[in-house]
Amino acid sequence: MKRMASLLFILISVYLFSCIALYFLQEKFIFFPPDPVNEVYQSVAKNEIEVTINNQQMHGWKIDVNSAKNKILFYFGGNAEDVVYLNFEAQKFSVKQCITFNYAGYGESEGKPSQQK
């Protein structure tokens, strides 16, 4: 009986420790921004724009698309996505212009990703 109580105590302790660790590390598991590739950023430097939001520089691009449509597409990437690559894909959209920004902590945008911002 004493052995079973010890085993139960160990299992409950491991479970509680795991729950606490997951709680405090959850943003590390949710957000994993890729490292920026300097060669890609340099190749599209002519389209770069920066905007300050909440005292943080947000890095993005204003991409002119040769389309007869009079629409503008605003795009913010998804998780683990660097939107710099939209510079190469924007021609596929039927829009006049594509404006895109990386979230805080993604690409060359300042800050760190968070659910709060």
KOLMILUM-126649 format. One line per field, with one value per residue: residue number from 1; residue in three letters; chain; x, y, z of N, C-alpha, C in turn. Coordinates in steps of 0.05 Angstrom, whole numbers, always signed. Example, Ala and Ser with C-alpha at 12.3 -4.5 7.8 and 13.67 -1.06 7.14 Angstrom:
<recs>
nr 1;2 $
rest ALA;SER $
kette A;A $
n.X +264;+257 $
n.Y -114;-45 $
n.Z +156;+142 $
ca.X +246;+273 $
ca.Y -90;-21 $
ca.Z +156;+143 $
c.X +264;+258 $
c.Y -66;+1 $
c.Z +156;+157 $
</recs>
This chain:
<recs>
nr 1;2;3;4;5;6;7;8;9;10;11;12;13;14;15;16;17;18;19;20;21;22;23;24;25;26;27;28;29;30;31;32;33;34;35;36;37;38;39;40;41;42;43;44;45;46;47;48;49;50;51;52;53;54;55;56;57;58;59;60;61;62;63;64;65;66;67;68;69;70;71;72;73;74;75;76;77;78;79;80;81;82;83;84;85;86;87;88;89;90;91;92;93;94;95;96;97;98;99;100;101;102;103;104;105;106;107;108;109;110;111;112;113;114;115;116;117 $
rest MET;LYS;ARG;MET;ALA;SER;LEU;LEU;PHE;ILE;LEU;ILE;SER;VAL;TYR;LEU;PHE;SER;CYS;ILE;ALA;LEU;TYR;PHE;LEU;GLN;GLU;LYS;PHE;ILE;PHE;PHE;PRO;PRO;ASP;PRO;VAL;ASN;GLU;VAL;TYR;GLN;SER;VAL;ALA;LYS;ASN;GLU;ILE;GLU;VAL;THR;ILE;ASN;ASN;GLN;GLN;MET;HIS;GLY;TRP;LYS;ILE;ASP;VAL;ASN;SER;ALA;LYS;ASN;LYS;ILE;LEU;PHE;TYR;PHE;GLY;GLY;ASN;ALA;GLU;ASP;VAL;VAL;TYR;LEU;ASN;PHE;GLU;ALA;GLN;LYS;PHE;SER;VAL;LYS;GLN;CYS;ILE;THR;PHE;ASN;TYR;ALA;GLY;TYR;GLY;GLU;SER;GLU;GLY;LYS;PRO;SER;GLN;GLN;LYS $
kette A;A;A;A;A;A;A;A;A;A;A;A;A;A;A;A;A;A;A;A;A;A;A;A;A;A;A;A;A;A;A;A;A;A;A;A;A;A;A;A;A;A;A;A;A;A;A;A;A;A;A;A;A;A;A;A;A;A;A;A;A;A;A;A;A;A;A;A;A;A;A;A;A;A;A;A;A;A;A;A;A;A;A;A;A;A;A;A;A;A;A;A;A;A;A;A;A;A;A;A;A;A;A;A;A;A;A;A;A;A;A;A;A;A;A;A;A $
n.X +16;+39;+76;+45;+20;+65;+79;+33;+37;+84;+67;+25;+55;+90;+52;+29;+75;+85;+39;+45;+94;+80;+42;+73;+109;+79;+75;+123;+114;+71;+84;+132;+174;+206;+277;+301;+320;+375;+391;+344;+315;+347;+340;+290;+289;+274;+219;+208;+176;+166;+132;+113;+85;+56;+105;+141;+179;+149;+160;+152;+124;+109;+78;+75;+29;+19;-39;-105;-145;-173;-159;-134;-94;-87;-42;-27;+18;+12;+21;+89;+105;+140;+128;+157;+163;+118;+128;+145;+101;+58;+41;+3;-45;-106;-101;-86;-46;-6;-1;+38;+56;+102;+87;+100;+164;+171;+207;+240;+215;+207;+205;+169;+131;+64;+4;-23;-17 $
n.Y -24;+24;+30;+38;+86;+120;+116;+138;+190;+207;+205;+243;+288;+293;+303;+352;+385;+384;+409;+461;+476;+476;+518;+564;+563;+566;+605;+598;+549;+561;+606;+609;+641;+644;+650;+709;+711;+740;+749;+745;+788;+830;+827;+846;+897;+947;+951;+958;+979;+1014;+1018;+1049;+1020;+1020;+1037;+1003;+981;+960;+917;+916;+909;+944;+926;+935;+914;+895;+902;+909;+916;+954;+947;+938;+896;+879;+844;+801;+755;+685;+640;+624;+645;+683;+741;+763;+733;+740;+779;+754;+725;+758;+774;+738;+752;+787;+846;+916;+933;+907;+905;+888;+862;+838;+806;+827;+809;+774;+761;+821;+853;+889;+870;+817;+759;+753;+735;+777;+824 $
n.Z +0;+16;-24;-69;-56;-58;-112;-135;-114;-140;-194;-194;-180;-224;-264;-246;-247;-302;-322;-299;-323;-377;-377;-365;-407;-453;-495;-522;-546;-578;-612;-661;-693;-757;-773;-803;-872;-898;-952;-981;-959;-976;-1031;-1040;-1021;-1042;-1037;-984;-923;-862;-801;-741;-685;-623;-601;-626;-682;-740;-791;-861;-928;-987;-1042;-1110;-1157;-1223;-1243;-1269;-1234;-1180;-1126;-1059;-1022;-956;-916;-863;-839;-821;-765;-754;-803;-849;-880;-921;-967;-996;-1032;-1077;-1092;-1099;-1149;-1165;-1144;-1156;-1151;-1143;-1109;-1056;-988;-935;-871;-822;-761;-693;-673;-714;-774;-790;-755;-694;-624;-588;-603;-580;-546;-525;-554 $
ca.X +0;+57;+89;+25;+17;+89;+76;+12;+48;+102;+51;+11;+75;+99;+30;+27;+98;+81;+19;+57;+114;+65;+30;+93;+123;+60;+81;+145;+102;+51;+97;+160;+181;+230;+298;+301;+342;+384;+392;+317;+308;+362;+330;+264;+292;+260;+191;+206;+164;+166;+111;+116;+60;+62;+134;+157;+181;+138;+173;+134;+129;+87;+84;+57;+22;+8;-66;-125;-163;-168;-161;-110;-94;-70;-38;-9;+23;+3;+42;+114;+107;+154;+113;+175;+160;+95;+139;+148;+75;+37;+31;-19;-70;-119;-101;-67;-24;-7;+14;+41;+73;+107;+79;+122;+182;+174;+223;+256;+198;+216;+187;+166;+104;+49;-25;-33;-14 $
ca.Y +0;+47;+33;+49;+115;+133;+117;+157;+216;+214;+210;+269;+309;+297;+315;+380;+399;+387;+430;+487;+482;+483;+544;+585;+561;+563;+622;+585;+528;+573;+623;+602;+656;+635;+669;+723;+705;+766;+751;+750;+815;+849;+826;+861;+922;+970;+951;+958;+1001;+1010;+1033;+1046;+1014;+1016;+1042;+982;+983;+937;+915;+906;+914;+955;+913;+944;+892;+906;+891;+929;+918;+977;+936;+936;+874;+880;+817;+795;+727;+667;+631;+614;+654;+708;+751;+773;+716;+749;+795;+737;+712;+779;+777;+719;+764;+807;+871;+936;+936;+889;+916;+865;+867;+817;+811;+833;+786;+759;+775;+842;+870;+889;+859;+788;+751;+749;+735;+802;+846 $
ca.Z +0;+17;-50;-87;-49;-68;-141;-140;-108;-162;-218;-191;-180;-252;-278;-238;-257;-331;-326;-293;-343;-402;-373;-367;-433;-475;-518;-536;-562;-597;-631;-668;-717;-771;-775;-829;-891;-906;-981;-990;-951;-993;-1058;-1041;-1004;-1055;-1029;-955;-908;-833;-786;-712;-671;-595;-597;-639;-711;-754;-817;-881;-956;-1005;-1068;-1132;-1175;-1249;-1247;-1276;-1211;-1163;-1099;-1043;-1004;-932;-907;-841;-841;-800;-746;-766;-830;-855;-903;-942;-991;-1011;-1053;-1101;-1098;-1101;-1177;-1169;-1134;-1174;-1136;-1152;-1090;-1034;-966;-917;-848;-803;-733;-674;-668;-738;-794;-778;-737;-667;-604;-587;-607;-555;-549;-513;-573 $
c.X +17;+70;+70;+20;+41;+87;+55;+22;+67;+87;+37;+31;+85;+77;+28;+51;+95;+61;+30;+77;+100;+52;+50;+108;+105;+66;+104;+135;+83;+65;+125;+167;+206;+252;+297;+325;+351;+385;+364;+309;+322;+350;+304;+265;+277;+231;+187;+192;+166;+146;+116;+88;+68;+92;+151;+156;+170;+149;+154;+142;+104;+94;+64;+54;+10;-18;-85;-144;-154;-170;-134;-113;-76;-67;-19;-7;+12;+26;+65;+117;+121;+141;+130;+171;+136;+104;+141;+121;+53;+25;+7;-46;-80;-123;-82;-42;-28;+11;+14;+61;+78;+98;+104;+138;+186;+190;+241;+239;+208;+196;+187;+137;+90;+19;-37;-33;-24 $
c.Y +25;+52;+45;+79;+131;+137;+138;+186;+225;+221;+237;+292;+315;+311;+345;+396;+404;+409;+458;+495;+491;+511;+566;+585;+561;+581;+612;+563;+538;+588;+614;+615;+646;+657;+683;+715;+731;+769;+757;+778;+835;+850;+841;+887;+946;+973;+955;+983;+994;+1028;+1028;+1042;+1007;+1017;+1019;+985;+957;+938;+903;+914;+926;+945;+923;+920;+904;+892;+914;+934;+942;+969;+936;+913;+880;+852;+815;+765;+711;+659;+618;+622;+681;+718;+763;+758;+724;+767;+779;+724;+733;+781;+758;+730;+785;+833;+890;+937;+916;+901;+895;+872;+841;+825;+817;+807;+769;+775;+796;+861;+867;+876;+828;+781;+745;+748;+762;+825;+839 $
c.Z +0;-10;-70;-81;-59;-98;-149;-135;-131;-187;-217;-192;-209;-268;-272;-248;-287;-337;-321;-314;-369;-400;-377;-393;-457;-499;-534;-554;-583;-619;-636;-695;-730;-771;-802;-846;-904;-937;-992;-983;-969;-1021;-1061;-1026;-1016;-1046;-999;-944;-879;-820;-757;-699;-642;-589;-608;-669;-723;-782;-838;-909;-969;-1033;-1089;-1151;-1200;-1255;-1253;-1252;-1193;-1134;-1086;-1024;-980;-921;-884;-840;-818;-783;-762;-795;-831;-881;-925;-968;-1007;-1034;-1079;-1109;-1104;-1129;-1182;-1160;-1154;-1158;-1149;-1135;-1067;-1012;-944;-895;-833;-776;-716;-670;-693;-758;-780;-761;-709;-648;-603;-590;-581;-562;-540;-533;-600 $
</recs>
